[in-house]
């Protein structure tokens, strides 16, 4: 596969062939099934000052934290709607200690034993990850952001370490989590060469899930004037990742839907097989503003999952009531 050519060509036939091959491989492994995860944004407090993020420490914004009972209420709503994976996402908030998170995870697993719990709470130590795994967490999402150390330093403050981010990912793998990595497309300082390093990292590390979406600037950040990333390039990268790693769980991200009204559908046609509607309380969704104009209503809201099922069924896809675990097997035809 000539990645340089596929990322830069203006030939629509070559691009469509790329998408078709990615979709074929996705169907070969998972069938015509799109898995749903219920996203619960549990806190917008963050100790970090990442230069691109709308909830970075220095941004002046209204902060919130969800209580254990609020989180469980979100899970109850989601379970009734057919969700069997809950994704607890938030900034690196010191209030959510290991004891607090373990208690929440244990409560979710106790009330919903048929469900998977995914955490996306940033960098933690190996001992912390061990405790979360022992409490019942099944998966952990931690975008690597870039596989290039110099590019990582361009996106993050000096106190954050590329080496530590990578160590966290390897610790999670060692501890038996299903691991998610990922990056922004079009982030400041990104080049074709850094993108190729990202693809090399994914091909080598083989995370169970890869979340990518176009960079979207956030107000109040050093990169607020930087242009948004390309939807078209993001779709090509989704397809390439599917071809490099056919078994990967590949979300159609909210960022794509924010920049294009059919962003999620186009991602599915390029090989994606996961959607993550928002289960957070209505009054906090707009506060989790990691970038400008982030969608959390209409097609991105969990309450519309019945409509999402109907739309996908019309184009030949099913949303099963299923945890949607990573599969090492191919579907027998």
TIFIMI-441101 format. One line per 3 residues: their letters; for each residue y, z, x of N, C-alpha, C, O. Coordinates in steps of 0.05 Angstrom, whole numbers. Layout:
REM TIFIMI-441101
a = Y Z X Y Z X Y Z X Y Z X ~ ...
This chain:
REM TIFIMI-441101
xxx = -24 0 17 0 0 0 25 0 18 28 17 35 ~ 42 -20 14 67 -22 29 89 -6 15 102 -17 -2 ~ 92 19 23 110 37 9 139 28 13 155 29 -6
xxx = 146 19 37 174 9 41 180 -13 22 202 -13 10 ~ 162 -31 18 167 -54 0 169 -44 -29 187 -52 -43 ~ 151 -26 -37 151 -17 -65 175 -1 -72 184 -1 -95
xxx = 187 13 -52 211 29 -57 236 12 -58 257 21 -68 ~ 235 -12 -46 260 -27 -43 260 -54 -57 281 -67 -60 ~ 237 -64 -66 235 -91 -77 251 -94 -103 253 -75 -118
xxx = 262 -117 -107 276 -124 -132 258 -142 -150 267 -152 -170 ~ 233 -145 -142 214 -162 -157 203 -147 -181 188 -128 -177 ~ 211 -153 -206 201 -138 -229 171 -139 -233 159 -121 -244
xxx = 159 -161 -224 130 -164 -227 116 -144 -209 96 -131 -217 ~ 125 -141 -185 113 -122 -166 117 -93 -176 98 -77 -174 ~ 140 -87 -188 144 -60 -198 126 -55 -222 115 -33 -224
xxx = 124 -74 -240 106 -71 -263 77 -68 -255 62 -52 -266 ~ 69 -83 -235 42 -80 -225 37 -52 -214 15 -41 -217 ~ 57 -41 -200 55 -14 -190 51 6 -213 33 23 -211
xxx = 68 3 -233 65 22 -256 38 19 -270 25 38 -278 ~ 29 -6 -273 3 -11 -286 -20 2 -271 -38 13 -283 ~ -19 -1 -244 -41 11 -228 -40 41 -230 -61 54 -232
xxx = -17 53 -229 -15 82 -232 -25 92 -259 -40 111 -260 ~ -18 78 -280 -28 85 -307 -58 82 -309 -72 98 -321 ~ -69 61 -296 -98 57 -297 -112 79 -283 -133 89 -293
xxx = -102 88 -260 -115 110 -246 -113 136 -261 -132 152 -262 ~ -90 141 -273 -87 165 -290 -107 165 -313 -120 186 -318 ~ -110 143 -326 -129 141 -348 -158 144 -339 -175 155 -353
xxx = -163 134 -315 -190 136 -304 -198 165 -299 -222 173 -303 ~ -179 181 -291 -185 210 -285 -182 227 -309 -199 244 -314 ~ -161 224 -325 -155 242 -347 -157 230 -375 -155 244 -395
xxx = -162 204 -376 -162 191 -402 -134 188 -413 -114 193 -398 ~ -132 181 -438 -105 177 -450 -95 203 -462 -89 205 -486 ~ -94 223 -444 -86 250 -453 -61 259 -438 -59 256 -413
xxx = -42 269 -452 -18 281 -441 -18 311 -446 -20 319 -469 ~ -16 327 -425 -18 356 -428 10 368 -431 29 359 -419 ~ 11 388 -448 37 402 -452 36 430 -440 16 443 -440
xxx = 59 437 -429 63 465 -419 88 476 -433 108 462 -436 ~ 86 500 -442 110 513 -454 127 527 -433 118 546 -420 ~ 151 517 -429 169 527 -408 185 550 -419 198 548 -439
xxx = 183 573 -405 199 597 -412 216 604 -388 206 613 -367 ~ 242 601 -391 261 606 -369 269 635 -370 286 643 -386 ~ 257 652 -354 258 681 -358 283 694 -346 290 716 -354
xxx = 296 681 -327 321 692 -315 337 670 -301 325 652 -289 ~ 363 673 -303 380 655 -288 395 670 -266 414 659 -254 ~ 387 694 -260 396 708 -236 382 697 -212 358 690 -214
xxx = 395 694 -190 382 684 -165 397 695 -141 421 695 -139 ~ 381 705 -122 392 715 -97 400 693 -77 415 698 -59 ~ 390 669 -82 394 647 -63 420 632 -69 431 634 -91
xxx = 428 616 -50 453 601 -52 448 571 -46 463 559 -31 ~ 426 560 -56 419 532 -51 443 515 -59 454 519 -80 ~ 449 495 -42 475 481 -45 475 464 -70 497 456 -78
xxx = 453 457 -82 451 438 -104 448 451 -131 450 438 -151 ~ 443 477 -132 432 490 -156 454 503 -173 471 517 -163 ~ 453 498 -199 473 508 -217 471 538 -224 489 549 -237
xxx = 449 551 -215 447 580 -219 447 594 -192 438 617 -189 ~ 457 580 -171 459 593 -144 476 618 -146 492 622 -164 ~ 473 635 -126 485 662 -126 515 661 -131 526 678 -145
xxx = 529 642 -119 558 642 -120 570 628 -144 595 629 -148 ~ 554 616 -161 565 603 -185 572 625 -206 556 643 -211 ~ 596 622 -217 605 641 -237 595 631 -264 604 611 -275
xxx = 575 645 -275 563 637 -300 553 662 -314 550 683 -302 ~ 547 659 -340 536 681 -355 507 684 -348 491 665 -350 ~ 499 708 -339 472 713 -330 456 726 -352 467 740 -369
xxx = 429 723 -351 412 735 -370 384 740 -358 377 728 -338 ~ 370 759 -370 341 763 -364 327 767 -390 337 780 -408 ~ 303 755 -392 286 760 -416 269 785 -411 260 791 -389
xxx = 266 800 -433 248 824 -432 219 815 -434 213 792 -442 ~ 201 833 -428 173 828 -432 167 820 -461 152 801 -466 ~ 179 834 -480 173 828 -508 184 800 -516 172 786 -531
xxx = 208 793 -505 219 766 -511 200 745 -500 195 724 -513 ~ 189 749 -476 171 730 -464 146 727 -481 136 705 -486 ~ 135 750 -489 111 749 -506 117 735 -533 100 721 -543
xxx = 140 740 -544 147 726 -569 148 696 -565 139 681 -582 ~ 158 687 -542 158 658 -536 130 648 -534 124 626 -544 ~ 112 663 -522 84 655 -520 71 654 -548 55 636 -553
xxx = 77 673 -565 66 673 -592 75 648 -607 59 635 -621 ~ 100 641 -605 110 616 -617 95 592 -606 87 575 -621 ~ 93 591 -580 80 568 -567 51 566 -574 41 544 -579
xxx = 37 588 -575 8 588 -581 4 576 -609 -15 560 -613 ~ 21 584 -628 18 574 -655 24 544 -656 14 530 -674 ~ 40 534 -637 47 505 -637 26 489 -621 27 464 -621
xxx = 6 502 -609 -15 488 -595 -13 489 -565 -28 475 -551 ~ 6 504 -554 8 506 -525 -14 524 -514 -20 545 -526 ~ -26 516 -492 -46 533 -479 -39 537 -449 -56 547 -434
xxx = -15 530 -441 -5 537 -415 24 546 -419 40 533 -432 ~ 31 569 -407 58 579 -407 68 579 -378 55 589 -360 ~ 92 568 -375 105 567 -348 129 586 -348 149 581 -362
xxx = 127 607 -332 148 626 -330 165 619 -305 156 621 -283 ~ 189 609 -311 206 598 -290 232 615 -288 243 624 -308 ~ 242 618 -264 267 632 -261 277 631 -232 264 622 -214
xxx = 302 640 -229 313 643 -202 298 666 -187 282 680 -199 ~ 305 669 -162 293 691 -146 309 716 -153 329 722 -140 ~ 299 730 -173 313 753 -184 298 779 -176 275 783 -184
xxx = 312 796 -161 299 820 -151 291 839 -173 274 856 -169 ~ 302 836 -197 294 854 -220 265 849 -227 251 867 -235 ~ 255 824 -224 228 817 -230 210 823 -206 202 805 -191
xxx = 206 849 -202 189 858 -180 160 850 -185 153 840 -206 ~ 143 855 -165 115 849 -169 103 865 -192 88 854 -208 ~ 111 891 -194 101 907 -216 109 895 -243 92 894 -262
xxx = 134 887 -246 143 876 -271 129 850 -278 119 846 -300 ~ 127 832 -258 115 806 -264 85 809 -269 74 796 -287 ~ 72 826 -254 43 831 -259 38 842 -286 19 834 -300
xxx = 55 860 -295 52 871 -322 56 849 -343 41 849 -363 ~ 75 831 -340 79 810 -359 55 790 -359 46 783 -380 ~ 46 783 -335 23 764 -333 -1 777 -346 -15 763 -362
xxx = -7 802 -340 -30 815 -352 -28 816 -382 -48 813 -396 ~ -4 821 -393 0 822 -422 -5 795 -435 -18 793 -456 ~ 4 774 -422 0 747 -433 -30 740 -432 -40 730 -452
xxx = -43 745 -410 -71 739 -408 -88 756 -427 -108 747 -438 ~ -79 781 -432 -93 798 -451 -91 788 -479 -111 789 -494 ~ -67 779 -487 -63 770 -515 -73 742 -519 -81 734 -541
xxx = -72 725 -498 -79 697 -500 -99 689 -479 -92 675 -460 ~ -123 699 -481 -143 694 -460 -151 665 -456 -163 657 -436 ~ -144 648 -476 -151 620 -474 -129 604 -461 -130 579 -460
xxx = -108 617 -450 -85 603 -439 -83 607 -409 -92 627 -398 ~ -70 588 -396 -64 590 -368 -35 600 -365 -18 594 -381 ~ -30 615 -344 -3 624 -337 5 612 -311 -9 615 -291
xxx = 27 598 -312 39 586 -288 65 601 -282 81 606 -299 ~ 69 608 -256 94 620 -248 110 601 -230 99 586 -214 ~ 136 602 -234 154 587 -217 178 605 -211 199 602 -223
xxx = 174 623 -192 194 644 -187 204 644 -158 213 665 -149 ~ 201 622 -145 211 619 -118 193 631 -97 169 636 -101 ~ 205 635 -73 190 645 -50 185 675 -53 203 690 -60
xxx = 161 683 -46 153 711 -45 134 714 -21 126 694 -9 ~ 127 738 -14 109 743 8 80 739 0 73 739 -23 ~ 62 736 20 34 733 14 23 756 -2 6 752 -20
xxx = 31 781 4 21 804 -10 30 802 -40 14 808 -58 ~ 54 793 -44 64 790 -72 47 769 -86 39 773 -109 ~ 43 746 -74 27 725 -86 -1 735 -92 -13 728 -113
xxx = -12 751 -74 -39 763 -78 -40 779 -104 -58 777 -120 ~ -20 796 -107 -19 813 -131 -16 797 -156 -28 803 -177 ~ 1 776 -155 4 759 -179 -22 745 -186 -28 742 -210
xxx = -36 736 -166 -62 723 -171 -82 742 -183 -96 736 -202 ~ -82 767 -173 -101 787 -183 -94 795 -211 -111 803 -227 ~ -68 793 -219 -60 800 -246 -68 778 -266 -67 783 -290
xxx = -75 755 -256 -85 734 -274 -69 708 -274 -76 689 -288 ~ -49 706 -257 -34 681 -255 -52 659 -245 -67 663 -225 ~ -52 636 -258 -70 613 -251 -57 593 -232 -70 582 -215
xxx = -31 589 -236 -17 567 -221 10 577 -211 21 596 -222 ~ 20 564 -191 47 571 -181 60 545 -173 50 529 -157 ~ 85 541 -184 101 518 -177 123 526 -158 138 544 -163
xxx = 124 512 -135 144 517 -115 151 490 -102 138 482 -83 ~ 172 478 -112 179 452 -100 185 455 -70 199 474 -62 ~ 174 438 -54 180 439 -26 208 428 -20 220 434 1
xxx = 219 412 -39 246 400 -38 249 377 -18 261 357 -25 ~ 237 380 5 237 358 24 217 366 46 215 390 53 ~ 203 346 57 185 352 79 197 347 106 183 346 126
xxx = 224 344 107 239 340 131 255 365 137 272 373 120 ~ 251 378 160 264 404 165 294 401 166 309 418 157 ~ 304 379 178 333 375 180 345 371 152 367 381 146
xxx = 332 356 136 341 351 108 341 378 93 359 383 77 ~ 320 394 97 319 420 83 343 437 91 355 449 73 ~ 350 437 116 374 452 125 399 442 113 418 457 108
xxx = 401 416 107 425 404 94 428 414 65 450 414 55 ~ 405 421 52 406 428 24 407 458 19 412 466 -4 ~ 402 474 39 399 503 36 416 518 55 423 508 77
xxx = 423 543 49 438 560 67 421 568 91 396 565 91 ~ 434 577 112 421 582 138 399 604 135 380 603 150 ~ 402 622 116 382 644 114 356 634 102 336 649 101
xxx = 355 610 91 330 599 80 316 581 101 329 566 116 ~ 290 583 102 275 571 124 255 550 113 240 556 95 ~ 256 526 124 237 506 117 208 515 124 190 510 108
xxx = 205 529 147 179 538 155 168 559 135 144 559 129 ~ 185 576 124 176 596 105 168 583 79 149 591 66 ~ 183 562 70 176 548 46 148 536 48 132 539 30
xxx = 143 523 71 117 511 75 95 533 77 73 529 67 ~ 101 555 90 82 577 92 74 588 64 51 594 59 ~ 95 590 47 89 599 19 69 581 6 51 590 -8
xxx = 73 555 8 55 535 -5 27 538 6 8 537 -9 ~ 24 542 32 -3 545 43 -15 572 35 -40 574 31 ~ 1 593 33 -9 619 24 -20 616 -5 -41 627 -11
xxx = -5 603 -22 -13 600 -49 -40 585 -51 -57 592 -67 ~ -42 564 -35 -67 549 -34 -90 567 -25 -112 567 -37 ~ -86 583 -4 -107 600 7 -116 621 -14 -139 629 -14
xxx = -98 630 -31 -103 651 -50 -116 641 -76 -122 656 -94 ~ -120 615 -78 -134 604 -101 -117 595 -124 -128 589 -146 ~ -91 594 -121 -74 583 -142 -78 553 -144 -83 540 -124
xxx = -74 542 -168 -68 514 -170 -38 511 -163 -21 524 -175 ~ -32 495 -143 -6 495 -131 10 470 -139 0 448 -139 ~ 36 474 -146 54 452 -151 75 451 -130 87 471 -123
xxx = 81 426 -120 103 421 -102 121 400 -115 117 393 -138 ~ 140 390 -100 157 369 -111 184 368 -98 190 384 -80 ~ 200 348 -106 226 344 -93 245 329 -113 236 318 -133
xxx = 270 329 -106 290 314 -121 294 286 -109 292 283 -84 ~ 297 267 -126 301 239 -116 331 233 -116 345 235 -137 ~ 342 226 -92 370 221 -90 386 245 -82 411 245 -85
xxx = 373 266 -72 388 290 -63 405 283 -39 399 265 -24 ~ 427 298 -36 446 292 -14 431 292 13 416 310 20 ~ 436 271 29 424 268 55 396 256 55 385 251 77
xxx = 385 250 32 359 238 31 360 208 39 378 194 33 ~ 339 200 54 337 172 63 309 162 57 292 177 48 ~ 305 136 61 279 125 58 258 139 76 236 144 68
xxx = 267 147 99 249 160 118 241 188 108 218 196 111 ~ 261 203 97 254 229 87 235 227 63 217 244 60 ~ 240 207 46 222 203 23 193 197 33 174 207 21
xxx = 191 181 53 164 175 64 151 200 75 126 203 74 ~ 166 219 87 155 244 95 145 260 72 124 274 73 ~ 160 259 50 151 273 25 124 262 16 106 277 9
xxx = 122 236 16 97 223 7 74 230 26 51 234 17 ~ 80 230 52 59 238 71 50 267 67 26 273 68 ~ 69 284 61 62 312 56 44 315 32 24 329 32
xxx = 51 301 10 35 302 -15 7 291 -10 -12 302 -19 ~ 6 269 5 -20 257 10 -38 276 27 -62 276 24 ~ -25 291 45 -40 309 62 -47 336 49 -70 345 49
xxx = -27 349 36 -30 375 24 -45 373 -3 -60 391 -10 ~ -41 352 -17 -54 346 -42 -51 369 -62 -70 381 -71 ~ -26 375 -69 -21 396 -90 -33 387 -116 -35 364 -122
xxx = -40 407 -132 -52 401 -159 -31 389 -177 -37 374 -196 ~ -5 396 -173 16 385 -189 40 378 -171 45 391 -152 ~ 53 356 -179 77 347 -164 99 342 -185 97 325 -202
xxx = 121 358 -183 143 354 -200 166 340 -186 178 352 -167 ~ 173 316 -194 197 303 -182 215 293 -205 206 287 -227 ~ 240 292 -199 259 282 -218 284 274 -203 288 282 -180
xxx = 302 258 -215 326 250 -202 345 274 -197 347 291 -214 ~ 357 275 -174 378 295 -169 401 291 -190 410 269 -195 ~ 409 314 -201 432 313 -219 452 335 -210 443 358 -206
xxx = 477 328 -205 495 348 -194 500 371 -214 498 367 -238 ~ 507 394 -203 513 417 -219 542 427 -213 550 428 -190 ~ 556 433 -234 584 443 -231 584 469 -215 567 486 -218
xxx = 605 471 -198 608 495 -183 592 497 -158 591 518 -145 ~ 579 475 -150 563 474 -126 576 456 -105 593 439 -113 ~ 569 459 -80 580 441 -59 575 411 -64 589 394 -54
xxx = 554 405 -79 546 377 -84 554 368 -112 542 348 -122 ~ 573 381 -125 579 374 -153 590 346 -156 589 334 -177 ~ 601 335 -134 613 308 -135 593 286 -126 599 263 -126
xxx = 570 295 -117 550 276 -107 538 260 -130 533 272 -151 ~ 534 234 -127 522 218 -150 494 227 -156 479 236 -139 ~ 487 223 -181 459 229 -190 439 210 -177 447 188 -169
xxx = 415 218 -176 394 201 -165 386 179 -185 394 179 -208 ~ 370 161 -175 362 137 -190 337 142 -207 317 151 -198 ~ 340 136 -233 317 137 -251 295 117 -242 272 123 -241
xxx = 304 93 -235 285 72 -227 269 80 -202 245 76 -201 ~ 283 91 -182 269 99 -158 250 122 -164 228 124 -153 ~ 258 140 -181 241 163 -189 215 152 -202 193 162 -195
xxx = 217 133 -219 194 122 -232 175 108 -212 151 111 -214 ~ 186 94 -193 169 82 -172 155 104 -156 131 101 -149 ~ 169 125 -149 157 147 -134 135 161 -150 114 168 -138
xxx = 139 165 -176 118 176 -192 92 159 -191 70 169 -187 ~ 96 133 -193 73 115 -192 59 116 -165 35 116 -163 ~ 75 116 -143 63 117 -116 48 143 -112 26 143 -101
xxx = 59 165 -122 45 191 -119 19 190 -134 -1 200 -125 ~ 19 178 -158 -6 176 -174 -27 160 -158 -51 167 -158 ~ -19 139 -145 -37 122 -130 -48 137 -105 -71 135 -98
xxx = -29 151 -91 -37 166 -68 -56 190 -74 -73 197 -58 ~ -53 201 -98 -67 225 -106 -74 223 -136 -61 235 -153 ~ -95 207 -142 -101 200 -170 -106 224 -188 -102 222 -213
xxx = -115 247 -178 -121 270 -194 -98 288 -200 -101 308 -215 ~ -75 282 -189 -52 300 -191 -42 303 -220 -44 284 -236 ~ -33 327 -227 -19 331 -253 10 325 -248 23 337 -231
xxx = 21 305 -263 46 293 -256 65 295 -280 62 279 -299 ~ 85 313 -280 102 315 -303 122 293 -306 132 282 -287 ~ 128 287 -332 152 271 -339 174 292 -342 175 305 -363
xxx = 191 295 -323 209 317 -321 234 315 -339 241 293 -348 ~ 245 338 -345 269 339 -362 292 324 -349 308 312 -363 ~ 294 324 -322 316 310 -309 315 280 -316 337 268 -320
xxx = 292 268 -318 290 240 -326 300 236 -354 315 217 -360 ~ 293 254 -372 303 253 -400 333 257 -402 346 247 -420 ~ 344 272 -383 373 277 -383 388 252 -376 409 247 -387
xxx = 377 237 -357 392 213 -348 385 187 -364 400 168 -363 ~ 362 188 -378 355 164 -393 342 172 -420 324 189 -420 ~ 350 160 -442 340 169 -468 309 165 -471 297 180 -486
xxx = 298 147 -457 269 143 -457 256 151 -430 235 141 -422 ~ 269 169 -416 260 177 -390 232 188 -389 216 181 -372 ~ 225 204 -409 198 216 -410 177 194 -416 156 193 -403
xxx = 183 177 -435 164 156 -442 160 137 -418 138 128 -413 ~ 182 130 -405 179 112 -382 163 125 -359 148 111 -346 ~ 166 151 -356 150 165 -335 120 164 -342 104 160 -324
xxx = 114 167 -367 86 166 -376 75 138 -371 52 135 -362 ~ 90 118 -376 81 91 -371 79 85 -341 67 65 -333 ~ 91 102 -324 89 99 -295 68 118 -283 66 120 -258
xxx = 52 131 -300 30 147 -290 32 177 -294 13 191 -286 ~ 53 187 -306 55 216 -311 36 224 -333 27 208 -349 ~ 29 250 -333 10 259 -354 16 288 -363 -2 301 -374
xxx = 40 298 -358 47 325 -366 76 325 -378 93 311 -367 ~ 80 339 -400 107 344 -409 110 374 -413 91 388 -419 ~ 135 384 -409 140 412 -409 163 419 -428 185 425 -419
xxx = 158 419 -454 179 426 -473 188 456 -469 173 472 -459 ~ 213 461 -478 225 487 -473 218 507 -496 224 502 -519 ~ 206 529 -488 199 551 -507 218 574 -505 215 594 -520
xxx = 238 573 -488 256 595 -484 272 601 -510 274 584 -527 ~ 282 626 -513 298 632 -536 322 613 -538 334 605 -518 ~ 329 606 -563 350 586 -567 376 594 -554 391 577 -544
xxx = 382 620 -553 409 628 -543 410 630 -513 432 636 -502 ~ 388 626 -499 389 626 -469 385 598 -457 390 595 -433 ~ 376 579 -472 369 553 -461 392 540 -446 389 529 -424
xxx = 416 541 -458 439 528 -445 448 543 -420 462 532 -403 ~ 440 569 -417 449 585 -395 432 579 -370 441 585 -347 ~ 409 567 -373 393 560 -350 401 532 -340 387 513 -342
xxx = 426 531 -330 439 506 -325 437 499 -295 456 500 -280 ~ 412 492 -287 408 485 -259 421 459 -251 426 454 -227 ~ 428 442 -270 444 418 -265 459 412 -291 453 423 -312
xxx = 478 394 -289 496 388 -311 480 375 -334 464 357 -330 ~ 486 383 -359 477 371 -383 446 371 -386 435 354 -399 ~ 433 392 -375 404 394 -377 395 395 -406 405 411 -422
xxx = 376 378 -413 366 378 -440 348 402 -446 332 410 -429 ~ 351 413 -470 333 434 -479 329 433 -509 316 450 -521 ~ 340 412 -521 337 409 -550 324 381 -556 318 367 -537
xxx = 320 375 -581 308 350 -590 281 346 -576 264 363 -579 ~ 277 324 -562 250 318 -551 242 338 -529 218 340 -523 ~ 261 353 -517 254 372 -497 248 399 -508 241 417 -493
xxx = 251 404 -534 246 430 -546 218 432 -555 206 413 -566 ~ 206 456 -552 178 460 -560 175 457 -590 153 449 -599 ~ 196 462 -605 194 461 -634 189 433 -644 180 429 -667
xxx = 193 413 -627 189 385 -636 163 374 -626 159 350 -626 ~ 144 391 -618 120 381 -606 103 364 -626 89 346 -617 ~ 105 371 -652 91 354 -671 102 326 -671 86 307 -674
xxx = 128 323 -669 140 297 -668 132 283 -642 127 258 -641 ~ 131 298 -620 123 286 -594 94 276 -596 88 254 -587 ~ 76 292 -609 49 283 -612 48 257 -628 33 239 -620
xxx = 63 255 -649 63 231 -665 73 206 -650 61 185 -652 ~ 94 210 -634 105 187 -619 85 178 -598 82 154 -594 ~ 73 197 -584 54 189 -564 28 177 -576 16 159 -564
xxx = 20 187 -599 -4 176 -612 1 147 -619 -17 131 -619 ~ 26 141 -626 33 113 -634 30 94 -611 26 70 -616 ~ 31 104 -587 27 86 -563 1 91 -549 -3 84 -526
xxx = -17 105 -564 -44 107 -554 -51 132 -537 -71 133 -524 ~ -33 153 -539 -38 177 -524 -44 201 -543 -34 201 -565 ~ -59 220 -533 -65 244 -548 -54 268 -532 -55 268 -507
xxx = -44 288 -547 -36 314 -534 -57 334 -544 -55 345 -566 ~ -77 340 -527 -98 358 -536 -88 387 -535 -70 394 -521 ~ -101 404 -551 -96 433 -550 -114 443 -527 -138 449 -531
xxx = -103 444 -503 -119 447 -479 -101 458 -457 -77 453 -456 ~ -113 474 -439 -99 484 -416 -89 462 -397 -70 465 -383 ~ -104 439 -397 -96 417 -380 -99 424 -351 -80 420 -336
xxx = -122 433 -343 -126 440 -315 -129 416 -297 -136 394 -307 ~ -123 419 -272 -128 399 -252 -157 391 -252 -175 408 -253 ~ -162 365 -252 -190 355 -253 -197 342 -227 -183 325 -216
xxx = -220 350 -216 -231 337 -192 -250 314 -200 -261 300 -183 ~ -255 311 -226 -274 292 -235 -261 269 -249 -238 271 -259 ~ -274 246 -250 -265 224 -266 -280 223 -292 -303 231 -294
xxx = -266 214 -313 -279 212 -339 -300 190 -338 -296 168 -328 ~ -323 197 -349 -345 177 -351 -339 158 -374 -335 166 -396 ~ -340 133 -367 -336 112 -388 -362 104 -401 -362 87 -418
